Amino acid sequence: MLINIDNEKYEYFHDMEGNIFLLFNFKYYLITIDNNDNMELLEIENIDIFNDTTGIQKYGNIKNTNDKNTNTLRKKIIDELDKEKENDDLLSDEDEYDDEYKTKYTYLPEEKLYFTEHSDDEIDEYYEQNCKIYKFGNDAIMKCLNKTLDSPSNYDTLVIDKNTNIVLFKIESIYGNSYRILLYRTGEIELNIIGSKKKLFKINIDNSDPNKKTLIVLWKKSNT
């Protein structure tokens, strides 16, 4: 997935463990989250030391609920739940409101935008991967590296078109993560510390050294 910033380009990749990399000026950077719940970019000196991999064998499919071609029972249920919430501004703890809606859609509101699926004959092979990877349409918007880290990512990843709210790509750990990052083509990255708060970051290009342009990540704001 190519991103354009100030007439410069960088590209997103992922590995078999769900880790996200950026390629800029022939250098790879790894997205990490530090002990203070901030996003960092770790510059990789030599990606060839990582393990070789054959790449993703199977992708699941993303169905977007606001896609005119999607007409499912789940979409209808979500629409009804949204109407109920809009019509009742005085909900109490005793209300028998849908548990999944209160938990998942409160802390992960983007879950209302899509759902995922794969065919039954793919299930066994699909779950042999440490992360589940889904794409929207025929082509994956983010390429898989032919190198991979030993350890799984500690965050799940979604790629979303901010203009249309279409979910284009998803990587989800089979172990469950406490972080989720939302990638946008604007260069913005939203970090969701699930159950706590959200932080917005921006990928920028550091031109301070005229002999070496590098990628940096800037904190923009936090939402509780």
C-alpha positions as CSV (number, residue, x, y, z in Angstrom):
1,M,0.0,0.0,0.0
2,L,1.7,3.2,-1.2
3,I,1.4,6.5,0.7
4,N,2.3,9.9,-0.7
5,I,3.6,12.6,1.6
6,D,5.1,15.9,0.4
7,N,5.9,14.4,-3.0
8,E,7.6,11.4,-1.3
9,K,6.3,7.8,-1.2
10,Y,6.5,5.0,1.3
11,E,4.9,1.6,1.3
12,Y,3.3,-0.6,3.9
13,F,4.0,-4.4,4.2
14,H,3.2,-7.1,6.7
15,D,4.8,-10.3,7.7
16,M,3.4,-13.8,8.5
17,E,3.2,-12.8,12.2
18,G,1.0,-9.7,11.7
19,N,3.8,-7.2,12.2
20,I,3.6,-4.0,10.0
21,F,6.6,-2.6,8.1
22,L,7.1,0.6,6.1
23,L,9.6,0.8,3.3
24,F,11.1,4.2,2.5
25,N,14.2,5.2,0.7
26,F,15.4,1.6,0.5
27,K,15.1,1.2,4.3
28,Y,12.5,-0.8,6.3
29,Y,10.9,0.4,9.5
30,L,8.9,-1.8,12.0
31,I,5.8,-0.4,13.8
32,T,6.1,-1.1,17.5
33,I,4.3,0.1,20.7
34,D,6.4,1.1,23.7
35,N,5.7,0.7,27.4
36,N,3.9,4.1,27.5
37,D,1.3,3.0,24.8
38,N,2.9,5.2,22.2
39,M,3.7,4.1,18.6
40,E,7.3,4.0,17.4
41,L,9.1,3.2,14.2
42,L,12.1,0.9,14.6
43,E,14.6,1.2,11.7
44,I,15.7,-2.2,10.5
45,E,19.4,-2.3,9.6
46,N,19.3,-5.5,7.7
47,I,16.0,-7.3,7.0
48,D,17.8,-10.3,5.4
49,I,18.5,-11.6,8.9
50,F,14.8,-12.4,9.4
51,N,13.4,-15.8,8.6
52,D,12.4,-16.6,5.1
53,T,8.7,-17.3,4.4
54,T,6.6,-18.4,1.4
55,G,3.9,-15.8,2.2
56,I,0.2,-16.0,2.9
57,Q,-1.5,-19.1,1.6
58,K,-5.1,-18.1,2.3
59,Y,-7.0,-14.9,2.8
60,G,-10.4,-14.5,4.3
61,N,-12.9,-12.0,2.8
62,I,-14.1,-8.7,4.1
63,K,-17.7,-7.7,3.6
64,N,-18.5,-4.0,4.2
65,T,-21.9,-3.3,5.7
66,N,-22.1,0.1,3.9
67,D,-21.3,-1.6,0.5
68,K,-24.4,-1.6,-1.7
69,N,-23.6,-5.2,-2.7
70,T,-23.8,-6.4,0.9
71,N,-27.2,-7.4,2.1
72,T,-27.0,-9.8,5.0
73,L,-28.8,-10.5,8.3
74,R,-25.9,-9.2,10.3
75,K,-26.1,-5.8,8.5
76,K,-29.8,-5.6,9.2
77,I,-29.2,-6.4,12.9
78,I,-26.5,-3.7,13.2
79,D,-28.8,-1.2,11.5
80,E,-31.6,-2.0,14.0
81,L,-29.3,-1.7,17.0
82,D,-28.1,1.7,15.8
83,K,-31.8,2.8,15.5
84,E,-32.5,1.6,19.0
85,K,-29.6,3.4,20.4
86,E,-30.5,6.7,18.6
87,N,-34.1,6.5,19.9
88,D,-33.2,5.8,23.5
89,D,-30.8,8.4,25.1
90,L,-31.6,7.3,28.7
91,L,-30.2,3.8,28.8
92,S,-29.6,2.4,32.3
93,D,-27.6,-0.5,33.7
94,E,-30.8,-2.5,33.8
95,D,-31.6,-2.2,30.2
96,E,-31.2,-5.5,28.4
97,Y,-29.1,-4.0,25.7
98,D,-27.2,-6.4,23.4
99,D,-23.9,-7.4,25.2
100,E,-21.9,-7.7,22.0
101,Y,-23.1,-4.2,20.8
102,K,-22.2,-2.6,24.2
103,T,-18.7,-4.1,24.4
104,K,-17.4,-4.6,20.9
105,Y,-19.1,-1.7,19.2
106,T,-18.3,0.7,22.0
107,Y,-14.6,0.0,22.2
108,L,-14.2,-1.0,18.6
109,P,-16.7,1.2,16.7
110,E,-15.2,0.3,13.3
111,E,-16.5,-3.2,13.8
112,K,-19.9,-1.9,12.6
113,L,-18.3,-1.2,9.2
114,Y,-17.6,-4.7,8.2
115,F,-17.6,-8.5,8.9
116,T,-15.3,-11.3,7.8
117,E,-15.8,-14.7,6.3
118,H,-14.1,-17.6,4.6
119,S,-15.3,-20.8,3.1
120,D,-15.6,-24.0,5.2
121,D,-13.0,-25.9,3.1
122,E,-10.4,-23.2,4.0
123,I,-10.8,-23.3,7.8
124,D,-8.2,-26.0,8.7
125,E,-5.4,-24.5,6.7
126,Y,-6.4,-20.9,7.5
127,Y,-6.0,-21.3,11.2
128,E,-2.5,-22.8,11.0
129,Q,-1.3,-19.2,10.7
130,N,-0.6,-17.2,13.8
131,C,-2.8,-14.4,12.5
132,K,-5.9,-14.3,10.4
133,I,-5.7,-12.0,7.3
134,Y,-8.6,-10.7,5.4
135,K,-8.9,-8.6,2.2
136,F,-11.7,-6.7,0.5
137,G,-12.1,-7.6,-3.2
138,N,-9.8,-9.7,-5.3
139,D,-6.5,-8.1,-4.5
140,A,-4.8,-7.6,-1.2
141,I,-4.0,-3.9,-0.7
142,M,-0.9,-4.7,1.5
143,K,1.8,-7.1,0.3
144,C,3.3,-9.8,2.5
145,L,7.1,-9.7,2.9
146,N,9.1,-12.8,2.1
147,K,10.8,-12.3,5.5
148,T,9.1,-12.6,8.9
149,L,9.8,-12.0,12.6
150,D,9.8,-14.9,15.1
151,S,7.3,-13.3,17.4
152,P,3.7,-12.3,16.6
153,S,2.6,-8.7,16.6
154,N,1.0,-7.3,19.8
155,Y,-1.5,-5.3,17.7
156,D,-4.2,-6.1,15.2
157,T,-4.4,-3.9,12.0
158,L,-7.1,-2.5,9.9
159,V,-6.7,-0.5,6.7
160,I,-9.7,1.9,6.2
161,D,-10.6,4.3,3.4
162,K,-11.4,7.4,5.5
163,N,-13.6,9.0,2.8
164,T,-15.9,6.0,2.3
165,N,-15.5,4.1,5.6
166,I,-14.7,1.0,3.5
167,V,-12.5,-1.5,5.4
168,L,-9.9,-2.7,2.9
169,F,-7.6,-5.1,4.9
170,K,-7.5,-6.7,8.3
171,I,-4.8,-8.6,10.2
172,E,-6.0,-10.3,13.5
173,S,-3.9,-12.3,15.9
174,I,-5.3,-15.7,16.9
175,Y,-4.1,-15.0,20.5
176,G,-6.0,-11.8,21.0
177,N,-4.3,-8.4,21.4
178,S,-4.9,-5.3,23.6
179,Y,-4.0,-2.9,20.8
180,R,-5.4,-2.2,17.4
181,I,-4.0,0.2,14.8
182,L,-6.1,1.8,12.0
183,L,-4.1,2.8,9.0
184,Y,-5.2,5.6,6.7
185,R,-3.9,6.6,3.3
186,T,-3.4,10.2,4.7
187,G,-0.4,8.9,6.6
188,E,-2.4,9.0,9.9
189,I,-2.4,6.0,12.2
190,E,-4.9,5.6,15.0
191,L,-3.8,3.5,17.9
192,N,-6.6,2.1,20.0
193,I,-5.6,0.9,23.5
194,I,-8.6,-1.3,23.7
195,G,-10.8,-0.5,26.7
196,S,-8.8,2.6,27.5
197,K,-8.1,5.4,25.0
198,K,-7.1,6.2,21.5
199,K,-4.1,8.1,20.2
200,L,-3.6,9.6,16.8
201,F,-0.2,9.6,15.1
202,K,1.1,10.9,11.8
203,I,4.0,9.5,9.7
204,N,6.3,12.3,8.6
205,I,9.6,12.5,6.7
206,D,12.6,13.9,8.6
207,N,14.7,16.1,6.3
208,S,17.0,17.5,9.0
209,D,19.9,15.5,7.6
210,P,20.2,16.3,3.8
211,N,22.1,13.1,3.3
212,K,19.6,10.8,4.9
213,K,15.9,11.2,4.8
214,T,14.1,9.1,7.4
215,L,10.6,8.3,8.5
216,I,9.4,9.5,11.9
217,V,6.1,9.2,13.8
218,L,4.6,12.2,15.4
219,W,1.9,12.2,18.1
220,K,-1.1,14.3,17.3
221,K,-3.7,13.9,20.0
222,S,-5.4,11.5,22.3
223,N,-9.1,10.7,22.7
224,T,-10.3,9.1,25.9
